[in-house]
Amino acid sequence: MTKDEIIQKLADLNAVIDKQPRDTAEFHEASTEMSRLTFGTIGMREVAFIVDALGRPLTNPELADLIIASEAHRPLNLVISLPAEADAAYTIKYRRKQAGMTQVDLAKKIGIEQSQLAKIENGQLRVGLNLLQRAMTVFGTSYIVKAL
């Protein structure tokens, strides 16, 4: 599907969900289709992380961009601007998974506890610049802070 087709599909599904009572078949079908479309490629935790980082719901065009990026196996933070700390945390998690590393593996290599890394990746703990630098060194890449 193209971005415009996804946006239209999301708008149509939202219209049904907003207008139909929760106990109707139409509501259930639209909700199921919305979940399939949204979470078919993007993880629910990723969407929640992004929404929490932005502090607002996603627009249909943003959600369409995320769906397209996810289907193409591209980092989601390339299509949506996240606050710096959230962007860094997302990048660490994305790179770790790309490298096939566990949180334990990466935590050991950068000198922190696995629980700290989990909190960083979930947005519960801020990423310090030194830690970010150590993580990017493990991945053999750099991290560029995006201008606002």
Secondary structure as a PSIPRED ss2 file (coil, helix, strand):
# PSIPRED VFORMAT (PSIPRED V4.0)

   1 M C   1.000  0.000  0.000
   2 T C   1.000  0.000  0.000
   3 K H   0.000  1.000  0.000
   4 D H   0.000  1.000  0.000
   5 E H   0.000  1.000  0.000
   6 I H   0.000  1.000  0.000
   7 I H   0.000  1.000  0.000
   8 Q H   0.000  1.000  0.000
   9 K H   0.000  1.000  0.000
  10 L H   0.000  1.000  0.000
  11 A H   0.000  1.000  0.000
  12 D H   0.000  1.000  0.000
  13 L H   0.000  1.000  0.000
  14 N H   0.000  1.000  0.000
  15 A H   0.000  1.000  0.000
  16 V H   0.000  1.000  0.000
  17 I H   0.000  1.000  0.000
  18 D H   0.000  1.000  0.000
  19 K H   0.000  1.000  0.000
  20 Q C   1.000  0.000  0.000
  21 P C   1.000  0.000  0.000
  22 R C   1.000  0.000  0.000
  23 D C   1.000  0.000  0.000
  24 T C   1.000  0.000  0.000
  25 A H   0.000  1.000  0.000
  26 E H   0.000  1.000  0.000
  27 F H   0.000  1.000  0.000
  28 H H   0.000  1.000  0.000
  29 E H   0.000  1.000  0.000
  30 A H   0.000  1.000  0.000
  31 S H   0.000  1.000  0.000
  32 T H   0.000  1.000  0.000
  33 E H   0.000  1.000  0.000
  34 M H   0.000  1.000  0.000
  35 S H   0.000  1.000  0.000
  36 R H   0.000  1.000  0.000
  37 L H   0.000  1.000  0.000
  38 T H   0.000  1.000  0.000
  39 F H   0.000  1.000  0.000
  40 G C   1.000  0.000  0.000
  41 T C   1.000  0.000  0.000
  42 I C   1.000  0.000  0.000
  43 G C   1.000  0.000  0.000
  44 M H   0.000  1.000  0.000
  45 R H   0.000  1.000  0.000
  46 E H   0.000  1.000  0.000
  47 V H   0.000  1.000  0.000
  48 A H   0.000  1.000  0.000
  49 F H   0.000  1.000  0.000
  50 I H   0.000  1.000  0.000
  51 V H   0.000  1.000  0.000
  52 D H   0.000  1.000  0.000
  53 A H   0.000  1.000  0.000
  54 L H   0.000  1.000  0.000
  55 G C   1.000  0.000  0.000
  56 R C   1.000  0.000  0.000
  57 P C   1.000  0.000  0.000
  58 L C   1.000  0.000  0.000
  59 T C   1.000  0.000  0.000
  60 N H   0.000  1.000  0.000
  61 P H   0.000  1.000  0.000
  62 E H   0.000  1.000  0.000
  63 L H   0.000  1.000  0.000
  64 A H   0.000  1.000  0.000
  65 D H   0.000  1.000  0.000
  66 L H   0.000  1.000  0.000
  67 I H   0.000  1.000  0.000
  68 I H   0.000  1.000  0.000
  69 A H   0.000  1.000  0.000
  70 S H   0.000  1.000  0.000
  71 E H   0.000  1.000  0.000
  72 A C   1.000  0.000  0.000
  73 H C   1.000  0.000  0.000
  74 R C   1.000  0.000  0.000
  75 P C   1.000  0.000  0.000
  76 L H   0.000  1.000  0.000
  77 N H   0.000  1.000  0.000
  78 L H   0.000  1.000  0.000
  79 V C   1.000  0.000  0.000
  80 I C   1.000  0.000  0.000
  81 S C   1.000  0.000  0.000
  82 L C   1.000  0.000  0.000
  83 P C   1.000  0.000  0.000
  84 A H   0.000  1.000  0.000
  85 E H   0.000  1.000  0.000
  86 A H   0.000  1.000  0.000
  87 D H   0.000  1.000  0.000
  88 A H   0.000  1.000  0.000
  89 A H   0.000  1.000  0.000
  90 Y H   0.000  1.000  0.000
  91 T H   0.000  1.000  0.000
  92 I H   0.000  1.000  0.000
  93 K H   0.000  1.000  0.000
  94 Y H   0.000  1.000  0.000
  95 R H   0.000  1.000  0.000
  96 R H   0.000  1.000  0.000
  97 K H   0.000  1.000  0.000
  98 Q H   0.000  1.000  0.000
  99 A C   1.000  0.000  0.000
 100 G C   1.000  0.000  0.000
 101 M C   1.000  0.000  0.000
 102 T C   1.000  0.000  0.000
 103 Q H   0.000  1.000  0.000
 104 V H   0.000  1.000  0.000
 105 D H   0.000  1.000  0.000
 106 L H   0.000  1.000  0.000
 107 A H   0.000  1.000  0.000
 108 K H   0.000  1.000  0.000
 109 K H   0.000  1.000  0.000
 110 I H   0.000  1.000  0.000
 111 G C   1.000  0.000  0.000
 112 I C   1.000  0.000  0.000
 113 E C   1.000  0.000  0.000
 114 Q H   0.000  1.000  0.000
 115 S H   0.000  1.000  0.000
 116 Q H   0.000  1.000  0.000
 117 L H   0.000  1.000  0.000
 118 A H   0.000  1.000  0.000
 119 K H   0.000  1.000  0.000
 120 I H   0.000  1.000  0.000
 121 E H   0.000  1.000  0.000
 122 N C   1.000  0.000  0.000
 123 G C   1.000  0.000  0.000
 124 Q C   1.000  0.000  0.000
 125 L C   1.000  0.000  0.000
 126 R C   1.000  0.000  0.000
 127 V C   1.000  0.000  0.000
 128 G C   1.000  0.000  0.000
 129 L H   0.000  1.000  0.000
 130 N H   0.000  1.000  0.000
 131 L H   0.000  1.000  0.000
 132 L H   0.000  1.000  0.000
 133 Q H   0.000  1.000  0.000
 134 R H   0.000  1.000  0.000
 135 A H   0.000  1.000  0.000
 136 M H   0.000  1.000  0.000
 137 T H   0.000  1.000  0.000
 138 V H   0.000  1.000  0.000
 139 F H   0.000  1.000  0.000
 140 G C   1.000  0.000  0.000
 141 T C   1.000  0.000  0.000
 142 S C   1.000  0.000  0.000
 143 Y C   1.000  0.000  0.000
 144 I C   1.000  0.000  0.000
 145 V C   1.000  0.000  0.000
 146 K C   1.000  0.000  0.000
 147 A C   1.000  0.000  0.000
 148 L C   1.000  0.000  0.000
